[in-house]
Amino acid sequence: MRGQIRTSAAIMLKPFGQDTAQFPMFKVLKLPPRDRLANSPECVRLIAVYRGAKGCEFMEKDDPSKLIFAEIRYAGNYRDVHSDLVRLLEGYFSNIQSGLQGDSWIWITDGDDKVEIDTFSSMTHEVKSYAAGPLVQKVINALRIKYDVQVFDEPFEMWG
């Protein structure tokens, strides 16, 4: 999937109020019919994950996007968890880059494969990659040793 350009529709969360920048845009892998979007399981699931949203709408975009496979759940602020996450992952992977600059980000690479764990589109860490694969599963397995990791039945495709 990496590097391919394609046209697809997406579900975008509609926030309460005027600030549309607070929610990222997502494409789900199985889109419901446009006329049944509001009550679709996909929309309900997105609203549950991104609290504060009030609905969904279709969007269109051309470019490859990262898939969000899981969310790491923990008490407290992501800044307080960042160093512990990095230490845990360093025990399992040799190629790690990380930083804490307003947001938290961790990149794990193995050859051409890359998994990103960051807070760029959420207030908690999300596990992202351009495609499913063994490295994604290894990262999730390592995180589960210490953290509650919610793995999505079908990954969200991040836009924006």
Buried (B, 14 or more C-beta within 10 A) or exposed (E): EEEEEEEBBBBBBEBEEEEEEEBBBBBBEEBBEEEEBEEBEBBEBBBEBBEEBEBBBEBEBEEEBBBBBBBBEBEEEBEEBBEEBBEBBEEBBEEBEBEBEEBBBBBBBBEEBBBBBBBBBBEBBBBBBBBEEEBBEBBBEBBEEEBEBBBBEEBBBBBB
